[in-house]
C-alpha cells in the first residue's frame, strides 16, 4: 500500500529550504523507492592544493619516471597515490 505523500512547499531561499529539511522527514514528501541514481558525467571532483616537501633525489626520481611515461610528474604522483589507496 502506497503512502500518501505531502506536497513539497515552495521555498523563498536556500536557507529557508535547509531549515525545513532539518526538521522534516523527506520520506513524508518523496517516494525514495522510485528514485534513480543520478549520473553526472561532466562533474569534476574538487581538488585542494597541498604543499609536500620531498627530498630532492626522490623528486628527481619521480620526474624521471614521469618523463619516461610522458606524463606530468604531478599527475603521476596522483595516479600512484590513487592506486595505493585502491589496494586497501
PDB file of N, CA, C and O in Angstrom, chain B, residues numbered from 101:
ATOM      1  N   UNK B 101       0.841  -1.166   0.000  1.00  0.00           N
ATOM      2  CA  UNK B 101       0.000   0.000   0.000  1.00  0.00           C
ATOM      3  C   UNK B 101       0.891   1.234   0.000  1.00  0.00           C
ATOM      4  O   UNK B 101       1.833   1.337   0.785  1.00  0.00           O
ATOM      5  N   UNK B 102       0.586   2.141  -0.867  1.00  0.00           N
ATOM      6  CA  UNK B 102       1.405   3.332  -1.030  1.00  0.00           C
ATOM      7  C   UNK B 102       0.949   4.436  -0.085  1.00  0.00           C
ATOM      8  O   UNK B 102      -0.246   4.681   0.083  1.00  0.00           O
ATOM      9  N   UNK B 103       1.907   5.080   0.514  1.00  0.00           N
ATOM     10  CA  UNK B 103       1.637   6.140   1.471  1.00  0.00           C
ATOM     11  C   UNK B 103       1.357   7.449   0.731  1.00  0.00           C
ATOM     12  O   UNK B 103       2.038   7.765  -0.244  1.00  0.00           O
ATOM     13  N   UNK B 104       0.373   8.202   1.183  1.00  0.00           N
ATOM     14  CA  UNK B 104       0.055   9.490   0.558  1.00  0.00           C
ATOM     15  C   UNK B 104       1.139  10.482   0.929  1.00  0.00           C
ATOM     16  O   UNK B 104       1.414  10.723   2.105  1.00  0.00           O
ATOM     17  N   UNK B 105       1.751  11.057  -0.108  1.00  0.00           N
ATOM     18  CA  UNK B 105       2.850  11.986   0.112  1.00  0.00           C
ATOM     19  C   UNK B 105       2.344  13.415   0.256  1.00  0.00           C
ATOM     20  O   UNK B 105       1.381  13.824  -0.391  1.00  0.00           O
ATOM     21  N   UNK B 106       3.012  14.151   1.112  1.00  0.00           N
ATOM     22  CA  UNK B 106       2.690  15.564   1.293  1.00  0.00           C
ATOM     23  C   UNK B 106       3.372  16.363   0.169  1.00  0.00           C
ATOM     24  O   UNK B 106       4.435  15.966  -0.308  1.00  0.00           O
ATOM     25  N   UNK B 107       2.778  17.468  -0.250  1.00  0.00           N
ATOM     26  CA  UNK B 107       3.436  18.287  -1.268  1.00  0.00           C
ATOM     27  C   UNK B 107       4.638  19.022  -0.669  1.00  0.00           C
ATOM     28  O   UNK B 107       4.603  19.463   0.480  1.00  0.00           O
ATOM     29  N   UNK B 108       5.702  19.146  -1.471  1.00  0.00           N
ATOM     30  CA  UNK B 108       6.881  19.882  -1.023  1.00  0.00           C
ATOM     31  C   UNK B 108       6.575  21.377  -1.137  1.00  0.00           C
ATOM     32  O   UNK B 108       6.149  21.839  -2.195  1.00  0.00           O
ATOM     33  N   UNK B 109       6.786  22.129  -0.069  1.00  0.00           N
ATOM     34  CA  UNK B 109       6.478  23.558  -0.117  1.00  0.00           C
ATOM     35  C   UNK B 109       7.418  24.308  -1.080  1.00  0.00           C
ATOM     36  O   UNK B 109       8.486  23.814  -1.443  1.00  0.00           O
ATOM     37  N   UNK B 110       6.994  25.489  -1.470  1.00  0.00           N
ATOM     38  CA  UNK B 110       7.832  26.369  -2.281  1.00  0.00           C
ATOM     39  C   UNK B 110       8.629  27.230  -1.311  1.00  0.00           C
ATOM     40  O   UNK B 110       8.063  27.849  -0.410  1.00  0.00           O
ATOM     41  N   UNK B 111       9.939  27.267  -1.498  1.00  0.00           N
ATOM     42  CA  UNK B 111      10.808  27.986  -0.579  1.00  0.00           C
ATOM     43  C   UNK B 111      11.255  29.308  -1.206  1.00  0.00           C
ATOM     44  O   UNK B 111      11.436  29.406  -2.420  1.00  0.00           O
ATOM     45  N   UNK B 112      11.426  30.310  -0.361  1.00  0.00           N
ATOM     46  CA  UNK B 112      11.850  31.627  -0.822  1.00  0.00           C
ATOM     47  C   UNK B 112      13.376  31.728  -0.934  1.00  0.00           C
ATOM     48  O   UNK B 112      13.899  32.586  -1.645  1.00  0.00           O
ATOM     49  N   UNK B 113      14.076  30.844  -0.227  1.00  0.00           N
ATOM     50  CA  UNK B 113      15.540  30.891  -0.247  1.00  0.00           C
ATOM     51  C   UNK B 113      16.095  29.514   0.091  1.00  0.00           C
ATOM     52  O   UNK B 113      15.386  28.639   0.588  1.00  0.00           O
ATOM     53  N   UNK B 114      17.358  29.351  -0.187  1.00  0.00           N
ATOM     54  CA  UNK B 114      18.026  28.090   0.155  1.00  0.00           C
ATOM     55  C   UNK B 114      18.091  27.926   1.673  1.00  0.00           C
ATOM     56  O   UNK B 114      17.982  26.814   2.188  1.00  0.00           O
ATOM     57  N   UNK B 115      18.267  29.027   2.374  1.00  0.00           N
ATOM     58  CA  UNK B 115      18.305  28.981   3.840  1.00  0.00           C
ATOM     59  C   UNK B 115      16.978  28.473   4.401  1.00  0.00           C
ATOM     60  O   UNK B 115      16.960  27.654   5.320  1.00  0.00           O
ATOM     61  N   UNK B 116      15.870  28.960   3.845  1.00  0.00           N
ATOM     62  CA  UNK B 116      14.543  28.515   4.282  1.00  0.00           C
ATOM     63  C   UNK B 116      14.359  27.028   3.988  1.00  0.00           C
ATOM     64  O   UNK B 116      13.813  26.293   4.811  1.00  0.00           O
ATOM     65  N   UNK B 117      14.808  26.591   2.828  1.00  0.00           N
ATOM     66  CA  UNK B 117      14.693  25.177   2.470  1.00  0.00           C
ATOM     67  C   UNK B 117      15.542  24.310   3.393  1.00  0.00           C
ATOM     68  O   UNK B 117      15.094  23.258   3.850  1.00  0.00           O
ATOM     69  N   UNK B 118      16.759  24.748   3.664  1.00  0.00           N
ATOM     70  CA  UNK B 118      17.638  23.989   4.547  1.00  0.00           C
ATOM     71  C   UNK B 118      17.010  23.839   5.929  1.00  0.00           C
ATOM     72  O   UNK B 118      17.035  22.756   6.513  1.00  0.00           O
ATOM     73  N   UNK B 119      16.448  24.929   6.449  1.00  0.00           N
ATOM     74  CA  UNK B 119      15.798  24.886   7.771  1.00  0.00           C
ATOM     75  C   UNK B 119      14.620  23.915   7.766  1.00  0.00           C
ATOM     76  O   UNK B 119      14.400  23.193   8.739  1.00  0.00           O
ATOM     77  N   UNK B 120      13.865  23.900   6.672  1.00  0.00           N
ATOM     78  CA  UNK B 120      12.717  22.993   6.570  1.00  0.00           C
ATOM     79  C   UNK B 120      13.175  21.534   6.623  1.00  0.00           C
ATOM     80  O   UNK B 120      12.641  20.742   7.399  1.00  0.00           O
ATOM     81  N   UNK B 121      14.167  21.178   5.795  1.00  0.00           N
ATOM     82  CA  UNK B 121      14.588  19.779   5.727  1.00  0.00           C
ATOM     83  C   UNK B 121      15.315  19.317   6.981  1.00  0.00           C
ATOM     84  O   UNK B 121      15.391  18.117   7.248  1.00  0.00           O
ATOM     85  N   UNK B 122      15.849  20.256   7.752  1.00  0.00           N
ATOM     86  CA  UNK B 122      16.480  19.889   9.020  1.00  0.00           C
ATOM     87  C   UNK B 122      15.453  19.438  10.053  1.00  0.00           C
ATOM     88  O   UNK B 122      15.795  18.754  11.019  1.00  0.00           O
ATOM     89  N   UNK B 123      14.201  19.820   9.849  1.00  0.00           N
ATOM     90  CA  UNK B 123      13.165  19.495  10.838  1.00  0.00           C
ATOM     91  C   UNK B 123      12.055  18.594  10.295  1.00  0.00           C
ATOM     92  O   UNK B 123      11.088  18.315  11.003  1.00  0.00           O
ATOM     93  N   UNK B 124      12.184  18.138   9.052  1.00  0.00           N
ATOM     94  CA  UNK B 124      11.155  17.283   8.463  1.00  0.00           C
ATOM     95  C   UNK B 124      11.787  16.032   7.849  1.00  0.00           C
ATOM     96  O   UNK B 124      12.925  16.059   7.382  1.00  0.00           O
ATOM     97  N   UNK B 125      11.036  14.957   7.860  1.00  0.00           N
ATOM     98  CA  UNK B 125      11.486  13.695   7.282  1.00  0.00           C
ATOM     99  C   UNK B 125      11.121  13.674   5.797  1.00  0.00           C
ATOM    100  O   UNK B 125       9.952  13.814   5.438  1.00  0.00           O
ATOM    101  N   UNK B 126      12.123  13.500   4.940  1.00  0.00           N
ATOM    102  CA  UNK B 126      11.881  13.534   3.491  1.00  0.00           C
ATOM    103  C   UNK B 126      10.970  12.412   3.018  1.00  0.00           C
ATOM    104  O   UNK B 126      10.352  12.535   1.961  1.00  0.00           O
ATOM    105  N   UNK B 127      10.868  11.320   3.771  1.00  0.00           N
ATOM    106  CA  UNK B 127      10.007  10.216   3.337  1.00  0.00           C
ATOM    107  C   UNK B 127       8.530  10.579   3.395  1.00  0.00           C
ATOM    108  O   UNK B 127       7.700   9.874   2.822  1.00  0.00           O
ATOM    109  N   UNK B 128       8.191  11.671   4.081  1.00  0.00           N
ATOM    110  CA  UNK B 128       6.808  12.152   4.077  1.00  0.00           C
ATOM    111  C   UNK B 128       6.490  12.885   2.769  1.00  0.00           C
ATOM    112  O   UNK B 128       5.324  13.115   2.449  1.00  0.00           O
ATOM    113  N   UNK B 129       7.530  13.248   2.019  1.00  0.00           N
ATOM    114  CA  UNK B 129       7.361  14.079   0.826  1.00  0.00           C
ATOM    115  C   UNK B 129       7.829  13.410  -0.464  1.00  0.00           C
ATOM    116  O   UNK B 129       7.410  13.797  -1.555  1.00  0.00           O
ATOM    117  N   UNK B 130       8.698  12.407  -0.338  1.00  0.00           N
ATOM    118  CA  UNK B 130       9.300  11.775  -1.515  1.00  0.00           C
ATOM    119  C   UNK B 130       9.213  10.260  -1.390  1.00  0.00           C
ATOM    120  O   UNK B 130       9.465   9.702  -0.321  1.00  0.00           O
ATOM    121  N   UNK B 131       8.858   9.602  -2.478  1.00  0.00           N
ATOM    122  CA  UNK B 131       8.862   8.136  -2.516  1.00  0.00           C
ATOM    123  C   UNK B 131      10.234   7.695  -3.008  1.00  0.00           C
ATOM    124  O   UNK B 131      10.473   7.601  -4.211  1.00  0.00           O
ATOM    125  N   UNK B 132      11.131   7.427  -2.063  1.00  0.00           N
ATOM    126  CA  UNK B 132      12.515   7.104  -2.422  1.00  0.00           C
ATOM    127  C   UNK B 132      12.646   5.761  -3.133  1.00  0.00           C
ATOM    128  O   UNK B 132      13.695   5.485  -3.716  1.00  0.00           O
ATOM    129  N   UNK B 133      11.618   4.921  -3.104  1.00  0.00           N
ATOM    130  CA  UNK B 133      11.698   3.641  -3.816  1.00  0.00           C
ATOM    131  C   UNK B 133      11.683   3.857  -5.330  1.00  0.00           C
ATOM    132  O   UNK B 133      12.063   2.967  -6.090  1.00  0.00           O
ATOM    133  N   UNK B 134      11.245   5.033  -5.764  1.00  0.00           N
ATOM    134  CA  UNK B 134      11.214   5.347  -7.190  1.00  0.00           C
ATOM    135  C   UNK B 134      12.402   6.210  -7.627  1.00  0.00           C
ATOM    136  O   UNK B 134      12.487   6.628  -8.781  1.00  0.00           O
ATOM    137  N   UNK B 135      13.299   6.464  -6.704  1.00  0.00           N
ATOM    138  CA  UNK B 135      14.463   7.302  -7.014  1.00  0.00           C
ATOM    139  C   UNK B 135      15.401   6.585  -7.970  1.00  0.00           C
ATOM    140  O   UNK B 135      15.529   5.361  -7.926  1.00  0.00           O
ATOM    141  N   UNK B 136      16.049   7.342  -8.823  1.00  0.00           N
ATOM    142  CA  UNK B 136      17.041   6.803  -9.753  1.00  0.00           C
ATOM    143  C   UNK B 136      18.378   7.447  -9.456  1.00  0.00           C
ATOM    144  O   UNK B 136      18.445   8.615  -9.073  1.00  0.00           O
ATOM    145  N   UNK B 137      19.440   6.682  -9.634  1.00  0.00           N
ATOM    146  CA  UNK B 137      20.787   7.189  -9.393  1.00  0.00           C
ATOM    147  C   UNK B 137      21.116   8.254 -10.437  1.00  0.00           C
ATOM    148  O   UNK B 137      20.929   8.040 -11.634  1.00  0.00           O
ATOM    149  N   UNK B 138      21.599   9.384  -9.979  1.00  0.00           N
ATOM    150  CA  UNK B 138      21.980  10.472 -10.882  1.00  0.00           C
ATOM    151  C   UNK B 138      23.342  10.175 -11.496  1.00  0.00           C
ATOM    152  O   UNK B 138      24.246   9.687 -10.818  1.00  0.00           O
ATOM    153  N   UNK B 139      23.477  10.471 -12.774  1.00  0.00           N
ATOM    154  CA  UNK B 139      24.753  10.330 -13.463  1.00  0.00           C
ATOM    155  C   UNK B 139      25.174  11.725 -13.899  1.00  0.00           C
ATOM    156  O   UNK B 139      24.471  12.393 -14.656  1.00  0.00           O
ATOM    157  N   UNK B 140      26.329  12.152 -13.411  1.00  0.00           N
ATOM    158  CA  UNK B 140      26.839  13.481 -13.715  1.00  0.00           C
ATOM    159  C   UNK B 140      28.203  13.342 -14.388  1.00  0.00           C
ATOM    160  O   UNK B 140      29.234  13.504 -13.735  1.00  0.00           O
ATOM    161  N   UNK B 141      28.216  13.042 -15.692  1.00  0.00           N
ATOM    162  CA  UNK B 141      29.474  12.718 -16.366  1.00  0.00           C
ATOM    163  C   UNK B 141      30.442  13.896 -16.465  1.00  0.00           C
ATOM    164  O   UNK B 141      31.648  13.677 -16.586  1.00  0.00           O
ATOM    165  N   UNK B 142      29.963  15.115 -16.419  1.00  0.00           N
ATOM    166  CA  UNK B 142      30.848  16.264 -16.572  1.00  0.00           C
ATOM    167  C   UNK B 142      31.273  16.879 -15.245  1.00  0.00           C
ATOM    168  O   UNK B 142      31.959  17.901 -15.226  1.00  0.00           O
ATOM    169  N   UNK B 143      30.875  16.268 -14.142  1.00  0.00           N
ATOM    170  CA  UNK B 143      31.225  16.785 -12.831  1.00  0.00           C
ATOM    171  C   UNK B 143      32.678  16.426 -12.524  1.00  0.00           C
ATOM    172  O   UNK B 143      33.064  15.258 -12.547  1.00  0.00           O
ATOM    173  N   UNK B 144      33.460  17.439 -12.240  1.00  0.00           N
ATOM    174  CA  UNK B 144      34.868  17.211 -11.912  1.00  0.00           C
ATOM    175  C   UNK B 144      35.017  17.228 -10.400  1.00  0.00           C
ATOM    176  O   UNK B 144      34.456  18.090  -9.724  1.00  0.00           O
ATOM    177  N   UNK B 145      35.778  16.269  -9.868  1.00  0.00           N
ATOM    178  CA  UNK B 145      35.962  16.256  -8.422  1.00  0.00           C
ATOM    179  C   UNK B 145      36.711  17.515  -7.975  1.00  0.00           C
ATOM    180  O   UNK B 145      37.604  17.997  -8.673  1.00  0.00           O
ATOM    181  N   UNK B 146      36.343  18.035  -6.817  1.00  0.00           N
ATOM    182  CA  UNK B 146      37.050  19.212  -6.332  1.00  0.00           C
ATOM    183  C   UNK B 146      38.458  18.802  -5.912  1.00  0.00           C
ATOM    184  O   UNK B 146      38.702  17.678  -5.473  1.00  0.00           O
ATOM    185  N   UNK B 147      39.353  19.738  -6.061  1.00  0.00           N
ATOM    186  CA  UNK B 147      40.740  19.477  -5.701  1.00  0.00           C
ATOM    187  C   UNK B 147      41.177  20.472  -4.643  1.00  0.00           C
ATOM    188  O   UNK B 147      40.563  21.522  -4.455  1.00  0.00           O
ATOM    189  N   UNK B 148      42.234  20.123  -3.968  1.00  0.00           N
ATOM    190  CA  UNK B 148      42.788  21.002  -2.951  1.00  0.00           C
ATOM    191  C   UNK B 148      44.297  21.010  -3.120  1.00  0.00           C
ATOM    192  O   UNK B 148      44.922  19.960  -3.271  1.00  0.00           O
ATOM    193  N   UNK B 149      44.865  22.181  -3.094  1.00  0.00           N
ATOM    194  CA  UNK B 149      46.308  22.318  -3.219  1.00  0.00           C
ATOM    195  C   UNK B 149      46.960  21.995  -1.886  1.00  0.00           C
ATOM    196  O   UNK B 149      46.514  22.439  -0.828  1.00  0.00           O
ATOM    197  N   UNK B 150      48.033  21.205  -1.963  1.00  0.00           N
ATOM    198  CA  UNK B 150      48.796  20.901  -0.752  1.00  0.00           C
ATOM    199  C   UNK B 150      50.261  21.220  -1.022  1.00  0.00           C
ATOM    200  O   UNK B 150      50.689  21.338  -2.170  1.00  0.00           O
ATOM    201  N   UNK B 151      51.003  21.352   0.040  1.00  0.00           N
ATOM    202  CA  UNK B 151      52.450  21.541  -0.054  1.00  0.00           C
ATOM    203  C   UNK B 151      53.087  20.288   0.512  1.00  0.00           C
ATOM    204  O   UNK B 151      52.759  19.858   1.618  1.00  0.00           O
ATOM    205  N   UNK B 152      53.990  19.710  -0.242  1.00  0.00           N
ATOM    206  CA  UNK B 152      54.611  18.451   0.167  1.00  0.00           C
ATOM    207  C   UNK B 152      56.112  18.569  -0.024  1.00  0.00           C
ATOM    208  O   UNK B 152      56.586  18.766  -1.143  1.00  0.00           O
ATOM    209  N   UNK B 153      56.842  18.453   1.037  1.00  0.00           N
ATOM    210  CA  UNK B 153      58.298  18.536   0.956  1.00  0.00           C
ATOM    211  C   UNK B 153      58.856  17.135   0.729  1.00  0.00           C
ATOM    212  O   UNK B 153      58.595  16.209   1.498  1.00  0.00           O
ATOM    213  N   UNK B 154      59.629  17.003  -0.343  1.00  0.00           N
ATOM    214  CA  UNK B 154      60.252  15.728  -0.678  1.00  0.00           C
ATOM    215  C   UNK B 154      61.757  15.926  -0.781  1.00  0.00           C
ATOM    216  O   UNK B 154      62.217  17.002  -1.161  1.00  0.00           O
ATOM    217  N   UNK B 155      62.518  14.908  -0.448  1.00  0.00           N
ATOM    218  CA  UNK B 155      63.960  15.003  -0.694  1.00  0.00           C
ATOM    219  C   UNK B 155      64.207  15.188  -2.189  1.00  0.00           C
ATOM    220  O   UNK B 155      63.507  14.606  -3.017  1.00  0.00           O
ATOM    221  N   UNK B 156      65.198  15.994  -2.525  1.00  0.00           N
ATOM    222  CA  UNK B 156      65.475  16.326  -3.928  1.00  0.00           C
ATOM    223  C   UNK B 156      65.662  15.072  -4.776  1.00  0.00           C
ATOM    224  O   UNK B 156      65.152  15.001  -5.894  1.00  0.00           O
ATOM    225  N   UNK B 157      66.391  14.078  -4.254  1.00  0.00           N
ATOM    226  CA  UNK B 157      66.643  12.864  -5.058  1.00  0.00           C
ATOM    227  C   UNK B 157      65.344  12.100  -5.337  1.00  0.00           C
ATOM    228  O   UNK B 157      65.192  11.497  -6.400  1.00  0.00           O
ATOM    229  N   UNK B 158      64.400  12.126  -4.371  1.00  0.00           N
ATOM    230  CA  UNK B 158      63.118  11.453  -4.572  1.00  0.00           C
ATOM    231  C   UNK B 158      62.311  12.165  -5.658  1.00  0.00           C
ATOM    232  O   UNK B 158      61.743  11.520  -6.540  1.00  0.00           O
ATOM    233  N   UNK B 159      62.262  13.488  -5.588  1.00  0.00           N
ATOM    234  CA  UNK B 159      61.534  14.248  -6.603  1.00  0.00           C
ATOM    235  C   UNK B 159      62.152  14.056  -7.980  1.00  0.00           C
ATOM    236  O   UNK B 159      61.431  13.933  -8.970  1.00  0.00           O
ATOM    237  N   UNK B 160      63.468  14.030  -8.055  1.00  0.00           N
ATOM    238  CA  UNK B 160      64.124  13.794  -9.360  1.00  0.00           C
ATOM    239  C   UNK B 160      63.775  12.411  -9.904  1.00  0.00           C
ATOM    240  O   UNK B 160      63.573  12.249 -11.108  1.00  0.00           O
ATOM    241  N   UNK B 161      63.703  11.415  -9.025  1.00  0.00           N
ATOM    242  CA  UNK B 161      63.311  10.075  -9.460  1.00  0.00           C
ATOM    243  C   UNK B 161      61.880  10.038  -9.978  1.00  0.00           C
ATOM    244  O   UNK B 161      61.585   9.376 -10.973  1.00  0.00           O
ATOM    245  N   UNK B 162      60.995  10.755  -9.293  1.00  0.00           N
ATOM    246  CA  UNK B 162      59.596  10.833  -9.732  1.00  0.00           C
ATOM    247  C   UNK B 162      59.508  11.519 -11.087  1.00  0.00           C
ATOM    248  O   UNK B 162      58.786  11.062 -11.974  1.00  0.00           O
ATOM    249  N   UNK B 163      60.241  12.615 -11.247  1.00  0.00           N
ATOM    250  CA  UNK B 163      60.235  13.335 -12.519  1.00  0.00           C
ATOM    251  C   UNK B 163      60.786  12.472 -13.654  1.00  0.00           C
ATOM    252  O   UNK B 163      60.286  12.529 -14.778  1.00  0.00           O
ATOM    253  N   UNK B 164      61.808  11.675 -13.363  1.00  0.00           N
ATOM    254  CA  UNK B 164      62.361  10.783 -14.382  1.00  0.00           C
ATOM    255  C   UNK B 164      61.338   9.719 -14.778  1.00  0.00           C
ATOM    256  O   UNK B 164      61.187   9.413 -15.961  1.00  0.00           O
ATOM    257  N   UNK B 165      60.637   9.155 -13.793  1.00  0.00           N
ATOM    258  CA  UNK B 165      59.613   8.146 -14.077  1.00  0.00           C
ATOM    259  C   UNK B 165      58.480   8.762 -14.896  1.00  0.00           C
ATOM    260  O   UNK B 165      57.969   8.137 -15.825  1.00  0.00           O
ATOM    261  N   UNK B 166      58.090   9.982 -14.551  1.00  0.00           N
ATOM    262  CA  UNK B 166      57.022  10.661 -15.289  1.00  0.00           C
ATOM    263  C   UNK B 166      57.467  10.962 -16.717  1.00  0.00           C
ATOM    264  O   UNK B 166      56.690  10.800 -17.658  1.00  0.00           O
ATOM    265  N   UNK B 167      58.707  11.395 -16.878  1.00  0.00           N
ATOM    266  CA  UNK B 167      59.236  11.682 -18.212  1.00  0.00           C
ATOM    267  C   UNK B 167      59.256  10.420 -19.068  1.00  0.00           C
ATOM    268  O   UNK B 167      58.949  10.474 -20.259  1.00  0.00           O
ATOM    269  N   UNK B 168      59.612   9.294 -18.475  1.00  0.00           N
ATOM    270  CA  UNK B 168      59.639   8.025 -19.213  1.00  0.00           C
ATOM    271  C   UNK B 168      58.247   7.633 -19.688  1.00  0.00           C
ATOM    272  O   UNK B 168      58.100   6.981 -20.722  1.00  0.00           O
ATOM    273  N   UNK B 169      57.219   8.032 -18.928  1.00  0.00           N
ATOM    274  CA  UNK B 169      55.836   7.719 -19.307  1.00  0.00           C
ATOM    275  C   UNK B 169      55.182   8.862 -20.071  1.00  0.00           C
ATOM    276  O   UNK B 169      54.023   8.761 -20.475  1.00  0.00           O
ATOM    277  N   UNK B 170      55.914   9.938 -20.266  1.00  0.00           N
ATOM    278  CA  UNK B 170      55.434  11.118 -20.991  1.00  0.00           C
ATOM    279  C   UNK B 170      54.178  11.709 -20.352  1.00  0.00           C
ATOM    280  O   UNK B 170      53.204  12.030 -21.033  1.00  0.00           O
ATOM    281  N   UNK B 171      54.230  11.845 -19.016  1.00  0.00           N
ATOM    282  CA  UNK B 171      53.132  12.471 -18.268  1.00  0.00           C
ATOM    283  C   UNK B 171      53.726  13.493 -17.304  1.00  0.00           C
ATOM    284  O   UNK B 171      54.887  13.363 -16.917  1.00  0.00           O
ATOM    285  N   UNK B 172      52.972  14.486 -16.916  1.00  0.00           N
ATOM    286  CA  UNK B 172      53.462  15.429 -15.901  1.00  0.00           C
ATOM    287  C   UNK B 172      53.703  14.699 -14.573  1.00  0.00           C
ATOM    288  O   UNK B 172      52.951  13.798 -14.202  1.00  0.00           O
ATOM    289  N   UNK B 173      54.754  15.099 -13.874  1.00  0.00           N
ATOM    290  CA  UNK B 173      55.100  14.375 -12.645  1.00  0.00           C
ATOM    291  C   UNK B 173      54.011  14.484 -11.577  1.00  0.00           C
ATOM    292  O   UNK B 173      53.808  13.538 -10.817  1.00  0.00           O
ATOM    293  N   UNK B 174      53.302  15.624 -11.504  1.00  0.00           N
ATOM    294  CA  UNK B 174      52.243  15.744 -10.510  1.00  0.00           C
ATOM    295  C   UNK B 174      51.090  14.789 -10.825  1.00  0.00           C
ATOM    296  O   UNK B 174      50.474  14.238  -9.913  1.00  0.00           O
ATOM    297  N   UNK B 175      50.800  14.596 -12.106  1.00  0.00           N
ATOM    298  CA  UNK B 175      49.755  13.639 -12.497  1.00  0.00           C
ATOM    299  C   UNK B 175      50.170  12.224 -12.124  1.00  0.00           C
ATOM    300  O   UNK B 175      49.347  11.433 -11.663  1.00  0.00           O
ATOM    301  N   UNK B 176      51.428  11.907 -12.321  1.00  0.00           N
ATOM    302  CA  UNK B 176      51.918  10.572 -11.975  1.00  0.00           C
ATOM    303  C   UNK B 176      51.817  10.333 -10.469  1.00  0.00           C
ATOM    304  O   UNK B 176      51.428   9.249 -10.034  1.00  0.00           O
ATOM    305  N   UNK B 177      52.165  11.342  -9.679  1.00  0.00           N
ATOM    306  CA  UNK B 177      52.033  11.214  -8.221  1.00  0.00           C
ATOM    307  C   UNK B 177      50.582  10.930  -7.849  1.00  0.00           C
ATOM    308  O   UNK B 177      50.321  10.074  -7.004  1.00  0.00           O
ATOM    309  N   UNK B 178      49.629  11.639  -8.468  1.00  0.00           N
ATOM    310  CA  UNK B 178      48.203  11.416  -8.170  1.00  0.00           C
ATOM    311  C   UNK B 178      47.779   9.998  -8.533  1.00  0.00           C
ATOM    312  O   UNK B 178      47.032   9.361  -7.791  1.00  0.00           O
ATOM    313  N   UNK B 179      48.256   9.504  -9.673  1.00  0.00           N
ATOM    314  CA  UNK B 179      47.917   8.133 -10.090  1.00  0.00           C
ATOM    315  C   UNK B 179      48.484   7.134  -9.090  1.00  0.00           C
ATOM    316  O   UNK B 179      47.790   6.201  -8.684  1.00  0.00           O
ATOM    317  N   UNK B 180      49.728   7.318  -8.693  1.00  0.00           N
ATOM    318  CA  UNK B 180      50.346   6.402  -7.727  1.00  0.00           C
ATOM    319  C   UNK B 180      49.597   6.419  -6.397  1.00  0.00           C
ATOM    320  O   UNK B 180      49.365   5.365  -5.804  1.00  0.00           O
ATOM    321  N   UNK B 181      49.218   7.602  -5.924  1.00  0.00           N
ATOM    322  CA  UNK B 181      48.503   7.690  -4.661  1.00  0.00           C
ATOM    323  C   UNK B 181      47.129   7.009  -4.756  1.00  0.00           C
ATOM    324  O   UNK B 181      46.722   6.289  -3.844  1.00  0.00           O
ATOM    325  N   UNK B 182      46.425   7.245  -5.865  1.00  0.00           N
ATOM    326  CA  UNK B 182      45.111   6.611  -6.057  1.00  0.00           C
ATOM    327  C   UNK B 182      45.266   5.093  -6.089  1.00  0.00           C
ATOM    328  O   UNK B 182      44.504   4.373  -5.444  1.00  0.00           O
ATOM    329  N   UNK B 183      46.269   4.603  -6.853  1.00  0.00           N
ATOM    330  CA  UNK B 183      46.489   3.155  -6.942  1.00  0.00           C
ATOM    331  C   UNK B 183      46.802   2.548  -5.579  1.00  0.00           C
ATOM    332  O   UNK B 183      46.326   1.460  -5.255  1.00  0.00           O
ATOM    333  N   UNK B 184      47.590   3.238  -4.796  1.00  0.00           N
ATOM    334  CA  UNK B 184      47.939   2.726  -3.471  1.00  0.00           C
ATOM    335  C   UNK B 184      46.705   2.663  -2.577  1.00  0.00           C
ATOM    336  O   UNK B 184      46.533   1.705  -1.824  1.00  0.00           O
ATOM    337  N   UNK B 185      45.845   3.681  -2.656  1.00  0.00           N
ATOM    338  CA  UNK B 185      44.620   3.669  -1.854  1.00  0.00           C
ATOM    339  C   UNK B 185      43.671   2.552  -2.291  1.00  0.00           C
ATOM    340  O   UNK B 185      42.990   1.955  -1.457  1.00  0.00           O
ATOM    341  N   UNK B 186      43.626   2.272  -3.581  1.00  0.00           N
ATOM    342  CA  UNK B 186      42.729   1.231  -4.103  1.00  0.00           C
ATOM    343  C   UNK B 186      43.174  -0.168  -3.673  1.00  0.00           C
ATOM    344  O   UNK B 186      42.364  -1.095  -3.667  1.00  0.00           O
ATOM    345  N   UNK B 187      44.432  -0.331  -3.320  1.00  0.00           N
ATOM    346  CA  UNK B 187      44.950  -1.642  -2.888  1.00  0.00           C
ATOM    347  C   UNK B 187      44.393  -2.063  -1.536  1.00  0.00           C
ATOM    348  O   UNK B 187      44.378  -3.253  -1.221  1.00  0.00           O
ATOM    349  N   UNK B 188      43.943  -1.126  -0.749  1.00  0.00           N
ATOM    350  CA  UNK B 188      43.473  -1.440   0.613  1.00  0.00           C
ATOM    351  C   UNK B 188      42.108  -2.030   0.612  1.00  0.00           C
ATOM    352  O   UNK B 188      41.572  -2.348   1.674  1.00  0.00           O
TER     353      UNK B 188
END
